[in-house]
Amino acid sequence: MCSLNLSTMDLDDDKRAKRRKTQTEDDDDHHHHHQPQPTAMETLPNEIIVDILSRLPITSLVQFKFVCKRWRALTQDPVLADMHLSWKADGNDPCLILHCDFPIRNQLYFLDLSAHNQDKDKVKRLYVPFQATMPEFDVVGSCNGLLCLSDSLYNDALYVHNPFTMDCIELPKSRQYSDQELVFGFGFHPKTKEYKVVKIVYYRNTSSYSRARRTVYPQSDVQIYTLGSSSWRSLGKVSYQFVRRPSEALVNGRLHWVSRPRRYHPARRLISFDLADEQFREVPKPDCGGLNRCNFHLSVLGGCLAAAVYGNYGKLEIWVMKCYNVNESWVKQFTIGAYMPKCLKLNLDRHRPLKIWKTGSNGKVVRVLCLLNSGEVLLEYKNRVLVSYDPKKGKFRDLVFHGLPNWFQTVVHTGSLNWLNTLH
């Protein structure tokens, strides 16, 4: 009886094994016949796919990494990042980053002026990965899609961040002084292919005492960090005292600041710092009657160094250095008359955040941002309104965007796929 039961079980096992084998073969045939066919895009050579993708807006590109593993790998290809940057630099309108420090918890927003759909008129909020550890920050600078941001509360933490890939690194700590004032710069040199953060520290001994209205920091230390390195380097002292705001212009691999007047050197100087040889040099100034503390700011127009100089009755002159470092090449390219956007006539300055008022435009009404592809000049009024000015017609146009924050500081930005781990 026992042997009969065993033989019956063996027969049942054989039948079950055959059924499993047949089912597996059917599944294989089903999988073979229903395997998804590659799309037309995927059958193209890789270099053609990269060329097509490089022409798309950054907002479209960042969504490609969610399509499939192959396309995610493409978005991390340095070749695509470089090609996309070259297309953006070739006559395309920029992306704008709006830094908002009202309310207290800082936010970043973006506006893509090169978009060709309904997103062109929408302001979108960006995710800030370091917000928990650095709730208040200043934008040191923007370069090739990367933002450098500093802690505005403790002057200690520094981050480099790509707001579109959400890639972010915290820089190593550098030497701190108990009583100090900081001036920053961030940029890239096309020859060395290196990104560098410049931190100019002005400091004094805590025992020193001054009756001057403005605190004087007699000692200085220039600190350099190259992205991908392990620590900061010190270049020693700097013989110039700069206005306490980040470098406003990166041209030809050089950062630019304007010096403060000194007792025996009352004239202000335009100073560059070459990110390749790490030397400070004086740059010729425009012949616009001198540069005072609050009567001008620097910018970049059409790849050239520019100085926007405030005149009487709200007039603004824009001088452009057509050939870098050549004094005679300074040209007064635009003269913009006084203008007040409609929404600013309500006079709501009493609600303005204190920090934006102090650091935004030095209390001036208008700030020059960039040249648009149309030839118009993009302007920011009182950290509240974006305006385009048509120099041919002499007309202003208030730009209306859905979701624009009430108060902001505009940073001209180029959205890119630069991944920080490929720069190391």
C-alpha positions in Angstrom: 0.0 0.0 0.0 2.8 2.3 0.9 4.6 1.6 -2.4 1.4 2.3 -4.3 1.1 5.7 -2.7 4.7 6.6 -3.5 4.3 5.7 -7.2 1.1 7.7 -7.4 2.9 10.7 -5.9 5.7 10.3 -8.4 3.2 10.3 -11.3 1.6 13.4 -9.9 5.0 15.1 -9.6 5.8 14.3 -13.2 2.5 15.7 -14.4 3.1 18.9 -12.4 6.7 19.3 -13.7 5.4 18.9 -17.3 2.7 21.5 -16.7 5.3 23.9 -15.2 7.6 23.4 -18.2 4.8 24.0 -20.7 3.7 27.1 -18.8 7.3 28.5 -18.7 7.7 27.9 -22.5 4.4 29.7 -23.1 5.5 32.7 -20.9 8.8 32.9 -22.8 6.9 32.9 -26.1 4.5 35.5 -24.8 7.4 37.7 -23.5 9.2 37.3 -26.9 6.2 38.3 -28.9 5.2 41.2 -26.6 8.6 42.7 -25.8 8.4 46.5 -26.2 9.9 47.7 -29.4 12.4 50.6 -29.2 11.1 54.0 -30.1 12.2 55.9 -33.2 14.2 58.2 -30.9 16.1 55.3 -29.3 17.1 53.9 -32.7 19.0 57.1 -33.6 22.8 57.3 -33.1 23.8 58.6 -29.7 25.4 61.8 -31.1 22.2 62.7 -32.9 20.1 62.2 -29.8 22.5 64.4 -27.8 22.4 67.1 -30.5 18.5 67.1 -30.4 18.3 67.2 -26.6 20.9 70.0 -26.3 18.5 72.4 -28.0 15.7 71.9 -25.5 14.9 74.2 -22.6 16.4 73.1 -19.2 12.9 72.5 -17.8 12.2 69.9 -20.5 15.6 68.3 -20.1 15.4 67.6 -16.4 12.2 65.6 -17.0 13.9 63.2 -19.4 15.8 61.4 -16.6 12.4 60.0 -15.5 11.7 58.3 -18.9 14.1 55.4 -18.7 17.5 54.4 -17.5 19.2 55.2 -20.8 17.8 58.7 -20.9 18.7 59.2 -17.3 22.3 58.3 -18.2 22.1 60.7 -21.1 21.2 63.6 -18.8 24.4 62.9 -16.8 26.6 62.9 -19.9 29.1 65.9 -19.7 29.0 66.1 -23.5 25.2 66.9 -23.4 25.8 69.4 -20.6 28.5 71.2 -22.6 26.5 71.2 -25.9 23.4 72.5 -24.0 25.4 75.4 -22.5 26.9 76.3 -25.9 23.4 76.5 -27.4 22.1 78.6 -24.5 25.1 81.0 -24.8 24.4 81.5 -28.6 21.7 84.2 -28.7 19.1 82.6 -26.3 17.3 84.5 -23.6 18.4 83.5 -20.0 16.7 81.9 -17.1 16.2 84.1 -14.1 16.6 83.0 -10.5 14.6 85.1 -8.1 16.0 85.1 -4.6 13.3 85.9 -2.1 14.1 86.6 1.6 10.6 87.6 2.6 9.4 86.0 4.8 12.4 85.0 6.9 12.8 81.6 5.4 14.6 82.2 2.1 13.2 80.8 -1.2 14.4 80.5 -4.8 12.1 80.8 -7.8 12.9 80.6 -11.5 11.6 82.0 -14.7 12.6 80.6 -18.1 12.6 83.4 -20.6 13.6 81.1 -23.4 10.6 78.8 -23.0 8.2 78.7 -26.0 5.1 77.5 -24.2 2.8 78.7 -21.4 5.6 78.1 -18.9 7.3 81.3 -20.2 4.9 83.4 -18.1 5.0 81.2 -15.0 7.3 81.6 -12.0 8.1 78.3 -10.3 9.5 77.6 -6.9 12.7 75.7 -6.7 13.6 73.1 -4.1 16.4 74.2 -1.8 18.1 71.0 -0.3 20.1 72.9 2.3 17.3 75.0 3.7 17.1 73.2 7.0 20.8 73.9 7.8 21.0 77.3 6.1 17.5 79.0 6.2 18.9 82.5 5.3 21.4 82.8 2.5 22.9 85.2 0.0 23.5 84.4 -3.7 27.2 84.8 -4.2 27.0 84.2 -8.0 25.8 82.2 -10.9 28.0 80.5 -13.5 27.3 77.8 -16.1 24.1 76.7 -14.3 25.7 76.5 -10.9 24.8 78.8 -8.0 27.1 79.6 -5.1 25.3 80.5 -1.9 26.6 81.8 1.5 25.1 81.7 4.9 23.9 85.2 5.6 23.5 84.6 9.4 26.8 83.1 10.4 29.1 83.8 7.5 30.4 80.2 7.7 28.6 77.8 5.4 29.0 77.9 1.6 27.2 75.7 -0.9 27.4 75.2 -4.7 24.1 74.1 -6.1 22.5 73.2 -9.4 18.9 74.2 -8.9 17.7 72.0 -11.8 19.5 68.8 -11.2 19.2 69.4 -7.5 22.9 68.5 -7.2 24.4 70.2 -4.1 27.7 70.2 -2.2 28.8 72.0 1.0 32.3 73.5 0.7 34.9 72.8 3.4 35.2 75.3 6.2 37.8 78.0 5.8 39.6 80.1 8.4 37.3 82.4 10.4 38.1 85.6 12.3 36.2 86.9 15.3 35.6 90.3 13.8 35.4 90.2 10.0 33.7 91.4 6.9 33.4 89.2 3.8 33.4 89.8 0.0 32.7 86.9 -2.3 33.1 85.9 -5.9 32.3 82.8 -7.9 33.3 81.9 -11.5 34.8 79.7 -14.1 37.9 80.2 -16.4 37.5 78.8 -19.9 41.2 78.0 -20.2 41.8 76.1 -17.0 38.2 74.7 -17.0 38.1 75.2 -13.2 35.4 76.7 -11.0 36.6 78.8 -8.1 35.1 80.5 -5.1 36.9 83.7 -3.9 36.5 84.7 -0.3 38.1 88.0 0.6 38.2 88.4 4.4 38.7 91.9 6.0 39.3 91.6 9.7 40.7 93.4 12.7 41.9 92.5 16.2 39.0 92.7 18.7 41.1 94.9 21.0 41.3 97.7 18.4 39.0 100.7 18.8 38.0 103.2 16.2 35.9 106.4 16.4 35.1 106.3 12.7 31.5 106.1 11.7 32.2 103.0 9.6 34.1 100.1 11.0 37.6 99.8 9.5 39.1 96.4 8.9 42.8 97.1 8.4 43.9 93.4 7.7 42.9 91.1 4.9 43.2 87.5 3.7 42.3 86.3 0.2 41.1 82.7 0.3 40.5 80.5 -2.8 38.6 77.2 -3.2 38.8 75.3 -6.4 35.8 73.1 -6.9 36.8 69.4 -6.5 39.8 70.2 -4.2 39.9 69.2 -0.5 40.7 72.6 1.1 41.0 76.3 0.8 44.2 78.1 -0.1 45.4 81.5 1.2 46.9 84.1 -1.2 47.7 86.5 1.5 46.7 90.1 1.7 44.9 92.3 -0.8 45.8 96.0 -1.2 42.3 97.0 -2.1 39.2 97.6 0.0 36.1 96.4 -1.9 32.5 97.4 -1.5 30.8 94.7 0.6 28.8 92.9 -2.1 29.6 89.9 -4.3 31.3 90.3 -7.6 28.7 91.6 -10.1 30.4 90.7 -13.3 32.4 87.7 -14.6 34.0 88.5 -18.0 36.9 86.7 -19.7 37.4 84.4 -16.7 37.8 87.5 -14.4 35.7 88.6 -11.5 35.2 92.4 -11.0 34.7 94.6 -8.0 34.9 98.3 -7.3 37.2 99.6 -4.5 36.3 101.8 -1.7 38.0 105.2 -1.5 40.9 105.4 1.0 42.5 108.3 2.8 45.4 108.7 0.3 43.6 107.2 -2.6 40.1 108.8 -2.8 39.3 107.7 -6.4 37.4 104.5 -6.7 39.1 101.8 -8.9 37.6 99.0 -11.0 39.5 95.8 -10.0 39.5 92.4 -11.7 40.7 89.1 -10.3 41.9 86.6 -12.9 40.7 83.1 -12.0 43.6 81.5 -14.0 46.7 83.2 -12.6 44.9 84.5 -9.4 46.1 88.0 -9.7 44.3 91.3 -9.0 44.6 94.0 -11.7 43.2 97.4 -12.3 40.7 97.8 -15.2 40.2 101.1 -17.0 37.0 102.9 -15.9 34.4 104.5 -18.2 34.6 108.3 -18.7 31.4 109.0 -16.9 32.4 111.6 -14.3 33.7 109.2 -11.6 32.2 106.3 -9.7 30.6 107.1 -6.3 29.4 104.7 -3.6 25.8 104.4 -4.7 25.7 105.9 -8.2 26.5 102.8 -10.3 26.6 99.0 -10.5 28.4 96.5 -12.8 26.7 94.0 -15.1 27.4 91.9 -18.2 25.7 92.9 -21.5 26.3 90.8 -24.6 29.3 89.1 -23.0 30.9 92.6 -22.3 31.7 94.3 -19.1 29.1 97.1 -18.4 28.6 99.9 -15.9 25.2 101.3 -15.2 25.6 104.9 -13.9 22.8 106.8 -12.3 22.4 110.4 -13.3 20.1 113.3 -12.2 16.3 113.0 -12.3 16.3 109.2 -12.5 18.3 109.0 -15.7 20.4 105.9 -16.3 23.5 105.7 -18.5 24.8 102.2 -19.5 28.5 102.1 -20.6 29.8 99.0 -22.3 33.5 98.0 -22.7 33.4 96.6 -26.3 37.0 95.4 -26.2 38.0 94.0 -22.8 40.7 96.0 -20.9 40.9 98.7 -23.6 40.1 102.1 -22.2 39.1 103.6 -25.5 36.5 100.9 -26.1 34.1 102.1 -23.4 31.0 103.3 -25.2 27.8 104.9 -23.8 25.5 102.4 -25.4 22.2 103.3 -23.8 20.6 106.3 -22.1 17.4 105.3 -20.2 15.1 108.0 -18.9 13.2 108.0 -15.6 10.4 105.5 -15.4 8.1 104.2 -12.6 6.2 100.9 -13.1 2.4 101.2 -12.4 2.4 98.9 -9.4 5.2 100.9 -7.7 3.1 104.1 -7.7 1.2 102.7 -4.7 4.4 103.3 -2.6 4.5 100.1 -0.7 8.1 100.5 0.5 7.1 100.3 4.1 6.6 96.6 3.7 10.0 96.0 2.1 12.2 93.4 3.9 15.2 95.1 5.5 17.9 92.9 4.1 16.7 93.4 0.5 16.6 97.1 1.0 20.2 97.2 2.2 21.8 94.8 -0.2 19.5 94.8 -3.3 20.2 97.9 -5.4 21.8 100.3 -2.8 18.4 101.9 -2.4 18.3 102.8 -6.1 15.1 102.4 -8.2 16.4 100.4 -11.1 19.0 97.7 -11.7 20.2 96.5 -15.2 20.1 92.7 -15.6 20.9 91.7 -19.2 20.2 92.2 -22.9 17.4 90.1 -24.3 17.6 88.4 -27.7 15.2 91.0 -29.0 17.7 93.8 -28.3 15.6 95.0 -25.3 17.3 95.7 -22.0 15.9 93.8 -19.0 15.5 95.9 -15.8 14.5 95.2 -12.2 12.7 98.0 -10.4 12.9 98.2 -6.6 13.2 94.5 -6.2 9.6 94.2 -7.2 9.0 94.5 -10.9 10.7 93.3 -14.1 10.6 95.7 -17.0 11.9 95.5 -20.6 13.1 98.7 -22.3 13.2 99.0 -26.1 16.1 101.3 -27.0 14.9 101.7 -30.6 11.4 102.9 -29.6 12.4 104.4 -26.3 9.4 102.5 -24.7 9.1 100.6 -21.4 7.0 97.4 -20.9 6.0 96.0 -17.5 6.4 92.2 -17.6 3.7 90.3 -15.9 4.3 86.8 -14.6 2.1 84.4 -12.7 3.4 83.6 -9.3 6.0 86.4 -9.1 6.9 86.9 -5.4 6.3 90.4 -3.9 10.0 91.1 -3.2 13.0 89.5 -4.9 16.5 89.9 -6.1 17.1 88.8 -9.7 20.1 86.6 -10.7 20.7 86.1 -14.4 21.2 82.4 -14.7 21.8 79.8 -17.4 20.0 76.5 -16.7 22.3 73.6 -17.2 22.8 69.9 -16.6 26.2 70.4 -15.0 26.6 67.7 -12.4 29.0 68.5 -9.6 30.5 65.0 -9.5 31.7 65.4 -13.1 33.6 68.5 -12.2 35.8 66.9 -9.6 
